[in-house]
Amino acid sequence: MAKQSVIARAKKKPKFSTRIVKRCFRCGRKRAYMRTFGICRICFREMAGRGEIPGVKKSSW
């Protein structure tokens, strides 16, 4: 979990557009962020395993 101050800083509009930091809405992680879902890979894996993301199914062969 990211600190509350770091999450609040990421929500503010930056001075330059290149300083925008996308963060996971569940845990606040900035690395391994998936734009299509708006969450990080760890939260994606947890939610997909529980079936909480529509259209995503765990593959097995």
C-alpha positions in Angstrom: 0.0 0.0 0.0 1.2 3.5 -0.9 1.2 6.2 1.7 -1.9 8.5 1.7 0.4 11.5 1.0 1.8 9.9 -2.1 -1.6 9.0 -3.4 -2.9 12.6 -2.7 0.2 14.0 -4.6 -0.5 11.8 -7.6 -4.1 13.1 -7.8 -3.1 16.7 -8.1 -2.7 18.3 -11.5 1.1 18.4 -12.3 2.9 21.4 -13.6 3.9 19.5 -16.7 2.0 16.8 -18.5 4.9 14.3 -18.4 4.8 14.2 -14.6 1.4 12.5 -14.6 1.6 9.3 -12.4 -1.1 6.7 -13.0 -1.8 4.6 -9.8 -3.9 1.6 -9.0 -7.2 2.7 -7.5 -7.2 -0.2 -5.0 -3.7 -0.1 -3.5 -2.0 3.0 -5.0 0.8 1.1 -6.7 2.4 3.0 -9.6 4.5 0.2 -11.2 2.9 -2.5 -13.4 -0.2 -0.4 -14.0 -2.7 -1.6 -16.6 -4.4 1.3 -18.3 -7.3 -0.8 -19.7 -8.4 -1.8 -16.2 -7.0 1.0 -14.0 -5.3 -1.4 -11.6 -1.9 -2.9 -11.0 -0.9 -6.5 -11.9 -1.2 -7.8 -8.4 -4.8 -6.5 -7.9 -5.7 -7.6 -11.4 -4.6 -11.1 -10.6 -6.5 -11.2 -7.4 -9.7 -9.8 -8.9 -9.5 -12.0 -12.0 -9.0 -15.1 -9.9 -12.2 -14.2 -7.9 -14.1 -13.4 -11.2 -14.7 -9.7 -10.3 -13.5 -8.4 -13.6 -16.1 -8.9 -16.4 -14.8 -10.6 -19.5 -11.6 -11.9 -17.9 -11.2 -15.6 -17.2 -8.2 -17.5 -15.8 -6.7 -19.6 -18.5 -5.8 -23.3 -18.1 -4.8 -25.9 -20.5 
